[in-house]
């Protein structure tokens, strides 16, 4: 749908959304799959031609039409999309596992840095 240029905010959103998907998969797989299909058929605001101020003056219907969200029909599934979804889940799982494993290390380093400042003043 959009162009292939990646902005830092898109990469951050990809990682954040990956964690959200992994949190939703065990509880609502069908809804995550439906959201994946819908997201593949619609536009987003990352590469929008509008400025933030423009959105304040837009009607909701106009914005929904711009993002291709005004379609009420069912979105396409198929083997190719399901395969892409599966590959993305593997990617999202790797991100989630990395974040989970890094959390104790980040916590310990943060505490060490905090107390190192305190110890240095005494």
C-alpha positions as CSV (number, residue, x, y, z in Angstrom):
1,X,0.0,0.0,0.0
2,X,2.6,2.6,1.1
3,X,6.1,3.2,0.0
4,X,9.0,1.1,1.3
5,X,10.9,3.9,3.0
6,X,11.3,3.2,6.7
7,X,11.4,5.9,9.2
8,X,12.6,5.5,12.8
9,X,9.1,5.9,14.1
10,X,7.9,3.1,11.8
11,X,10.6,0.7,13.1
12,X,9.7,1.6,16.7
13,X,6.0,1.0,15.9
14,X,6.8,-2.3,14.3
15,X,8.6,-3.4,17.5
16,X,5.9,-2.1,19.7
17,X,3.1,-3.7,17.7
18,X,5.0,-7.0,17.6
19,X,5.0,-7.1,21.4
20,X,1.3,-6.3,21.3
21,X,0.6,-9.1,18.9
22,X,2.5,-11.6,20.9
23,X,0.5,-10.6,24.0
24,X,-2.8,-11.0,22.1
25,X,-2.0,-14.3,20.3
26,X,-2.6,-16.7,23.3
27,X,-5.9,-15.0,24.2
28,X,-7.5,-13.8,20.9
29,X,-5.7,-15.4,17.9
30,X,-8.7,-14.8,15.6
31,X,-8.9,-11.1,16.4
32,X,-5.2,-10.7,15.9
33,X,-5.4,-12.5,12.5
34,X,-8.4,-10.2,11.6
35,X,-6.4,-7.1,12.6
36,X,-3.4,-8.3,10.6
37,X,-5.5,-8.7,7.5
38,X,-7.2,-5.3,7.9
39,X,-3.8,-3.6,8.5
40,X,-2.5,-5.1,5.3
41,X,-5.4,-3.6,3.3
42,X,-5.4,-0.1,4.8
43,X,-3.1,2.9,4.9
44,X,-1.5,4.5,8.0
45,X,-0.4,7.9,9.1
46,X,3.4,7.3,9.1
47,X,3.9,8.6,5.6
48,X,0.8,10.8,5.4
49,X,0.8,13.8,3.2
50,X,-1.0,15.7,5.9
51,X,0.4,17.6,8.8
52,X,-0.8,17.1,12.4
53,X,-2.7,20.3,12.2
54,X,-4.7,19.1,9.2
55,X,-6.2,16.3,11.1
56,X,-7.8,18.7,13.5
57,X,-9.8,20.2,10.6
58,X,-10.8,16.9,9.0
59,X,-14.1,15.2,9.5
60,X,-13.8,11.6,10.8
61,X,-15.4,10.2,7.6
62,X,-12.7,12.1,5.5
63,X,-9.9,10.6,7.6
64,X,-11.4,7.1,7.4
65,X,-11.6,7.4,3.6
66,X,-8.0,8.6,3.5
67,X,-6.8,5.6,5.5
68,X,-9.0,3.3,3.5
69,X,-10.9,2.4,6.7
70,X,-14.3,3.1,5.3
71,X,-14.6,-0.3,3.7
72,X,-17.0,-2.5,5.7
73,X,-16.3,-5.6,3.7
74,X,-14.3,-8.6,4.7
75,X,-10.6,-8.4,4.1
76,X,-8.7,-10.9,2.1
77,X,-7.0,-13.8,3.8
78,X,-5.4,-16.6,1.8
79,X,-2.3,-18.8,2.0
80,X,0.2,-16.1,1.2
81,X,-1.1,-13.7,3.8
82,X,-1.3,-16.4,6.4
83,X,2.3,-17.4,5.6
84,X,3.4,-13.7,6.0
85,X,1.5,-13.6,9.3
86,X,3.3,-16.8,10.5
87,X,6.7,-15.3,9.5
88,X,5.9,-12.1,11.3
89,X,4.9,-14.1,14.4
90,X,8.3,-15.7,14.4
91,X,9.9,-12.3,14.1
92,X,7.6,-10.9,16.8
93,X,8.4,-13.9,19.0
94,X,12.1,-13.2,18.6
95,X,11.6,-9.6,19.6
96,X,9.5,-10.5,22.6
97,X,11.9,-13.1,23.8
98,X,14.9,-10.7,23.4
99,X,13.0,-8.0,25.3
100,X,12.1,-10.5,28.1
101,X,15.6,-11.8,28.4
102,X,17.1,-8.2,28.3
103,X,14.8,-6.9,31.1
104,X,16.7,-8.3,34.1
105,X,20.0,-7.1,32.6
106,X,18.6,-3.6,32.0
107,X,17.2,-3.6,35.5
108,X,20.5,-4.7,37.1
109,X,22.5,-2.2,35.1
110,X,20.0,0.6,36.0
111,X,20.3,-0.2,39.7
112,X,24.1,-0.4,39.5
113,X,24.3,3.0,37.8
114,X,21.9,4.5,40.3
115,X,23.8,3.2,43.3
116,X,27.2,3.9,41.8
117,X,26.3,7.6,41.9
118,X,25.2,7.2,45.5
119,X,28.3,5.3,46.5
120,X,30.5,7.8,44.8
121,X,29.1,10.7,46.9
122,X,29.9,8.9,50.2
